[in-house]
Amino acid sequence: MPVLRFDPGRDFPASVSLAARISAGDASRRQLGGGWGGYLTVGERTADLSAVRALYHRRPSPYPTGSSEQAARFAAQENRRGLGGVLGALPECLYLSHPQVIARAEYKPAQLAVATHVGLTVPATLITNDPQAAEQFCAERPAIYKPLHAGPYEVGGESAGIWAAPVEAGEIDRAVSRSAHLFQARVPKEADVRAVVVGEQVFSARITAPPGVVDWRSEYQNLTYEPVAFPKETGGALLRFLAAFGLNFGAFDFAVSADGTWWFLEFTDLLSGCS
């Protein structure tokens, strides 16, 4: 079975050819639990869709939808639901992880709700487009703002990100009303920890950033890492978190305060992207 590697958003349909077939009368398909047959070709390699046994989904480019032309927008959505839909419905396929499950788990409101449900400690959080509610929240506690989606951005032609940053009540203005915003209580942390879960194993590392840095992701060139023991009870909560979404792999960011509390900040599957 050949291994095919391609970026759906970048390579389809220019250099990728798809011919997926399904038939109610196909006995062999029923024996495999239904699903799609046909082929997918990338360059000189072709895979029988019915024989695909594993799909590794890692940060695909989004299907381009930025064109103002109606036909181009329509084609992009057809590609996303056609190719993406077939790749998400392969018989007897092991997904790491399933693209549609990953997409659901990317929503921060869902992450925070599930984290609370499984017993993780979550900082006070407000999602709002009401400037008055945002101002009151930030007046009551030290707070940060962070985006609901860590999408790709460019500043002066260079890749950039919008990082978590402190925000005070006096900085809130009417611009908040233009979209949903996420505000969260700022944890008085002593350390950041990234925990990676594979199956039922938890691997964790303490991350040390330069003094005064709120979001360590903004300082990748200046970080140090060291292994750190992970609380058993918290590890169990991570497994319950993944089970709630139907995932078997993912990474969790925590802030650890002086009293030993592990504060859940957010989840990433490390493979995510638009699907």
Buried (B, 14 or more C-beta within 10 A) or exposed (E): EEEBEBBBBBBBEEEBEBEBEBEEEBEEBEEBEEBBBBBBBBEEEEBEBBBBEEBEBEEBEBBBBEEEEEEEBEBBEEBBEBBBBBBBBBBEBEBBBBBBBBBEBBEBEBBBEBBEEBEBBBBEBBBBEBBEBBBBBBEEEEBBBBBBEBEEEEEEEEEEEBBBEEBEEEEBEEEBEEEEBBBBBBBEBEBBBBBBBEEEEBEBBBBBBEEEBBBBBBEEEEBEEEEBEBBEEBBBBBBBBBEBBBBBBBBBBBBBBEEEEBBBBBBBBBBBBBB
